[in-house]
Amino acid sequence: MNDSRESTSEIESESLKETVHAFWQRQSCGEIYAAGDDFRSQLDAQSRQRYLLEPYIVDFARFHEGAGQDVLEIGVGMGADHLRWAKSGPKSLTGVDLTERAISFTQQRLAAEGLHSKLQTADAENLPFDNDSFDIVYSWGVLHHTPHTQNALDEVCRVLKPGGKSRIMIYHAHAIVGYMLWIRYALLAGRPWRSLADIYATQLESPGTKVYSTREAAQLFGSFGSVKTSTALSVGDLMQGAAGQRHRGPLLTIAKRLWPRWFIKTFLPNHGLFLMIEAAKDDKCSIRHAA
């Protein structure tokens, strides 16, 4: 009976991965900002908007620390961050993504700059790399989309060298974005019993998207050594840029015009969607994956 349940769970997991793949294969994250007359100008426009709207990425990633290091990025997307890792002068640079679309974007972005990375499609829950391969593993807004986020983080720990660092952003449960979605799709829909987790899984990006409290994030990274967490307000929390395009309507238009961004920045800075975690690998993690 247990084998049957596990087989069913595996089938459901693979089916969800296929759904997630199809979602992001249609349009990579941030592609809505890729405006321009040619491919190069489109990529440049996307990159400019990314760092204009999310300036904290640079402080969190600390791209310059890639110099002389073996670096892995999980979920390269359109390659804006990957280009910065490439420019840092790493000893080696590797990038993976679930979709062929993202790999193609990133290959073309790096080629235009005369830079190189070992890029390939891969499943974050089953990374095709040896133990202790990388000094830095970076992933921005990706691992909450895979069915088994814990498995993906175990893989991050496995492929890190002892003393290596991971810098991972996953979504934060207690965020303005979630409260807004709950009001619209639970309270106003006459279903106030719907949980935030259910709302996020069905109404925010790809199906099955997960969110975590800071306590839950600490548990996810329990096999690492030191763990530091912080949060940041996203464009969704502040209703900026292309936020809310999936939920277009008069309420969105009004909300964007009247949104109290100053109040949120001043009084609710810890209720941002982005939960940023830096965790180092220690001997406990090495022993766990050597067994």
C-alpha positions as CSV (number, residue, x, y, z in Angstrom):
1,M,0.0,0.0,0.0
2,N,2.8,2.4,0.8
3,D,4.5,1.7,-2.5
4,S,1.2,2.4,-4.3
5,R,0.8,5.8,-2.5
6,E,4.5,6.7,-3.3
7,S,4.0,5.8,-7.0
8,T,0.9,7.9,-7.2
9,S,2.7,10.8,-5.5
10,E,5.6,10.5,-8.0
11,I,3.2,10.6,-10.9
12,E,1.4,13.6,-9.6
13,S,4.7,15.3,-9.0
14,E,5.9,14.7,-12.5
15,S,2.6,15.9,-13.9
16,L,2.9,19.1,-11.9
17,K,6.4,19.6,-13.2
18,E,5.2,19.3,-16.7
19,T,2.5,21.9,-16.0
20,V,5.1,24.2,-14.5
21,H,7.4,23.7,-17.5
22,A,4.5,24.5,-19.9
23,F,3.7,27.7,-18.0
24,W,7.2,29.1,-18.1
25,Q,7.9,27.8,-21.6
26,R,5.1,30.1,-22.8
27,Q,6.7,33.2,-21.3
28,S,9.8,33.5,-19.2
29,C,9.7,35.6,-16.0
30,G,10.2,39.3,-16.8
31,E,9.6,38.8,-20.6
32,I,6.8,41.4,-20.4
33,Y,9.5,44.0,-20.0
34,A,11.4,42.9,-23.1
35,A,10.4,45.8,-25.3
36,G,12.4,46.9,-28.4
37,D,12.9,46.6,-32.1
38,D,15.5,43.8,-32.0
39,F,16.4,40.9,-29.7
40,R,19.4,42.7,-28.1
41,S,17.4,45.8,-27.3
42,Q,14.6,43.7,-25.8
43,L,17.1,41.9,-23.5
44,D,18.6,45.2,-22.5
45,A,15.2,46.7,-21.7
46,Q,14.3,43.6,-19.6
47,S,17.5,43.9,-17.6
48,R,17.1,47.6,-17.0
49,Q,13.6,47.2,-15.7
50,R,14.6,44.2,-13.5
51,Y,17.2,46.2,-11.5
52,L,15.1,49.4,-11.5
53,L,12.2,47.6,-10.0
54,E,14.2,45.1,-7.8
55,P,17.4,46.9,-6.9
56,Y,17.9,44.7,-3.8
57,I,18.9,41.8,-6.1
58,V,22.3,43.3,-6.6
59,D,22.9,43.7,-2.8
60,F,21.7,40.2,-2.1
61,A,23.5,38.3,-4.9
62,R,26.8,40.2,-4.5
63,F,27.7,39.2,-8.0
64,H,31.3,40.5,-7.6
65,E,32.0,37.6,-5.2
66,G,31.8,35.2,-8.1
67,A,35.4,36.2,-9.1
68,G,37.5,33.1,-9.2
69,Q,34.7,30.9,-7.9
70,D,32.7,27.9,-9.2
71,V,29.2,29.4,-9.5
72,L,25.9,27.7,-10.2
73,E,22.6,29.5,-10.9
74,I,19.4,27.5,-10.7
75,G,16.7,29.0,-12.8
76,V,18.5,31.4,-15.2
77,G,15.3,32.9,-16.7
78,M,16.1,35.5,-19.2
79,G,19.7,35.6,-18.1
80,A,20.1,39.1,-16.6
81,D,21.6,37.9,-13.4
82,H,23.5,35.2,-15.2
83,L,25.2,37.8,-17.3
84,R,26.3,39.6,-14.1
85,W,27.8,36.4,-12.8
86,A,29.6,35.9,-16.0
87,K,31.0,39.4,-15.9
88,S,32.4,38.8,-12.4
89,G,35.1,36.6,-13.7
90,P,34.2,33.2,-12.2
91,K,36.5,30.2,-12.3
92,S,33.5,28.4,-13.9
93,L,29.9,29.3,-14.4
94,T,27.0,26.9,-14.8
95,G,23.3,27.6,-15.3
96,V,20.3,25.4,-15.4
97,D,16.6,26.0,-16.0
98,L,13.5,23.8,-16.4
99,T,12.7,25.4,-19.8
100,E,14.4,25.5,-23.1
101,R,13.1,29.0,-23.6
102,A,15.1,30.4,-20.7
103,I,18.2,28.6,-21.8
104,S,17.9,30.0,-25.3
105,F,17.5,33.6,-23.9
106,T,20.5,33.2,-21.6
107,Q,22.7,31.7,-24.3
108,Q,22.0,34.6,-26.7
109,R,22.5,37.2,-24.0
110,L,25.9,35.8,-23.1
111,A,26.9,35.3,-26.7
112,A,26.2,39.0,-27.5
113,E,28.7,39.9,-24.8
114,G,31.3,37.3,-25.8
115,L,30.9,35.4,-22.6
116,H,30.3,31.8,-21.8
117,S,28.5,29.5,-19.3
118,K,27.7,25.8,-19.2
119,L,24.0,26.1,-19.7
120,Q,21.5,23.2,-19.8
121,T,17.9,22.3,-19.0
122,A,17.7,20.4,-15.7
123,D,15.4,19.5,-12.8
124,A,16.3,21.4,-9.6
125,E,15.3,18.3,-7.6
126,N,17.8,16.2,-9.5
127,L,20.8,18.3,-10.3
128,P,23.2,16.6,-12.8
129,F,26.4,17.6,-10.8
130,D,28.8,15.8,-8.5
131,N,28.8,16.4,-4.7
132,D,30.9,19.4,-3.6
133,S,31.1,21.1,-7.0
134,F,30.3,24.8,-6.4
135,D,31.4,27.6,-4.2
136,I,28.2,29.6,-4.8
137,V,24.7,28.4,-5.6
138,Y,22.3,31.2,-6.5
139,S,18.6,31.1,-7.3
140,W,16.1,34.0,-7.4
141,G,12.4,33.2,-7.2
142,V,12.6,29.7,-8.6
143,L,12.6,26.8,-6.1
144,H,9.1,27.6,-4.7
145,H,7.8,26.5,-8.1
146,T,9.1,22.9,-8.0
147,P,6.8,20.3,-6.4
148,H,9.3,19.3,-3.7
149,T,11.2,22.4,-2.7
150,Q,12.9,20.6,0.2
151,N,14.4,18.1,-2.3
152,A,15.7,21.0,-4.4
153,L,17.3,22.6,-1.4
154,D,18.9,19.3,-0.4
155,E,20.4,19.2,-3.9
156,V,21.7,22.7,-3.4
157,C,23.4,21.6,-0.2
158,R,24.8,18.4,-1.9
159,V,26.5,20.2,-4.8
160,L,27.9,23.0,-2.6
161,K,31.5,22.6,-1.5
162,P,32.1,22.6,2.3
163,G,32.0,26.2,3.4
164,G,30.2,27.2,0.1
165,K,27.3,29.6,0.2
166,S,23.8,29.5,-1.2
167,R,21.8,32.6,-1.9
168,I,18.2,31.7,-2.5
169,M,15.0,33.7,-2.8
170,I,11.7,32.0,-2.2
171,Y,8.3,33.5,-1.7
172,H,7.2,34.8,1.7
173,A,3.7,33.7,3.0
174,H,3.0,36.9,5.0
175,A,3.1,39.3,2.1
176,I,0.9,42.2,0.8
177,V,0.5,40.3,-2.4
178,G,-1.0,37.4,-0.6
179,Y,-3.4,39.5,1.4
180,M,-4.6,41.2,-1.8
181,L,-5.1,37.9,-3.6
182,W,-7.0,36.5,-0.6
183,I,-9.3,39.5,-0.5
184,R,-10.2,39.1,-4.2
185,Y,-10.3,35.3,-4.6
186,A,-11.5,34.3,-1.1
187,L,-13.3,37.1,0.8
188,L,-14.9,38.9,-2.2
189,A,-15.6,35.5,-3.8
190,G,-17.6,34.4,-0.8
191,R,-15.0,31.8,0.2
192,P,-13.3,33.3,3.2
193,W,-12.2,29.9,4.4
194,R,-9.7,29.5,1.6
195,S,-6.1,29.5,2.9
196,L,-3.3,31.7,1.8
197,A,-1.4,28.7,0.7
198,D,-4.3,27.7,-1.6
199,I,-4.6,31.2,-3.0
200,Y,-0.9,31.4,-3.8
201,A,-0.9,27.9,-5.4
202,T,-3.8,28.8,-7.8
203,Q,-3.5,32.6,-8.3
204,L,0.2,33.5,-8.3
205,E,2.2,32.5,-11.3
206,S,2.6,28.8,-12.2
207,P,0.3,26.2,-10.6
208,G,1.4,24.9,-7.3
209,T,3.5,27.9,-6.3
210,K,4.4,27.7,-2.6
211,V,5.2,30.3,0.1
212,Y,6.9,30.1,3.4
213,S,7.1,31.9,6.7
214,T,10.6,32.7,8.0
215,R,10.2,29.8,10.5
216,E,9.3,27.4,7.7
217,A,12.3,28.7,5.7
218,A,14.6,28.0,8.5
219,Q,13.3,24.4,8.6
220,L,13.8,24.0,4.9
221,F,17.5,25.0,5.3
222,G,17.9,22.9,8.4
223,S,20.6,20.8,6.8
224,F,22.8,23.8,6.2
225,G,25.0,25.6,8.7
226,S,24.5,29.3,9.3
227,V,21.2,30.7,7.9
228,K,20.4,34.4,7.5
229,T,16.9,35.6,6.3
230,S,15.5,38.9,5.2
231,T,12.5,40.1,3.3
232,A,11.9,42.7,0.5
233,L,8.8,44.3,-0.9
234,S,8.2,43.2,-4.4
235,V,6.7,45.1,-7.3
236,G,3.5,43.2,-6.6
237,D,3.4,44.4,-3.0
238,L,3.9,47.9,-4.2
239,M,1.7,47.6,-7.3
240,Q,4.4,48.8,-9.6
241,G,5.5,47.9,-13.1
242,A,3.5,45.1,-14.7
243,A,2.3,43.7,-11.4
244,G,-1.1,42.2,-11.5
245,Q,-1.3,41.6,-15.3
246,R,-2.8,38.2,-14.7
247,H,-5.7,39.8,-12.7
248,R,-6.6,42.7,-15.0
249,G,-9.8,44.6,-14.3
250,P,-11.2,47.9,-12.9
251,L,-10.1,47.0,-9.3
252,L,-6.5,46.6,-10.4
253,T,-6.5,49.9,-12.3
254,I,-8.0,51.7,-9.2
255,A,-5.6,50.0,-6.8
256,K,-2.5,51.0,-8.8
257,R,-3.6,54.7,-8.7
258,L,-4.5,54.8,-5.1
259,W,-2.0,52.3,-3.6
260,P,-0.4,53.7,-0.4
261,R,3.2,52.8,-1.3
262,W,4.7,55.2,1.3
263,F,2.6,53.7,4.1
264,I,3.6,50.1,3.1
265,K,7.3,51.0,2.8
266,T,7.2,52.8,6.2
267,F,5.0,50.5,8.3
268,L,4.9,47.2,6.6
269,P,8.4,46.6,5.2
270,N,8.5,43.0,6.6
271,H,5.5,42.0,4.6
272,G,7.2,41.7,1.3
273,L,6.8,38.7,-1.0
274,F,10.5,38.1,-1.4
275,L,12.1,36.0,1.4
276,M,15.9,36.0,0.8
277,I,18.0,33.4,2.5
278,E,21.8,33.0,2.6
279,A,22.9,29.7,4.0
280,A,26.4,28.1,4.2
281,K,27.2,24.4,3.9
282,D,28.7,22.8,6.9
283,D,29.9,19.2,7.8
284,K,26.4,18.2,8.8
285,C,25.1,18.8,5.3
286,S,28.1,16.9,3.8
287,I,27.5,13.9,6.0
288,R,23.8,13.8,5.3
289,H,24.4,13.5,1.5
290,A,27.4,11.2,1.8
291,A,25.2,8.5,3.4
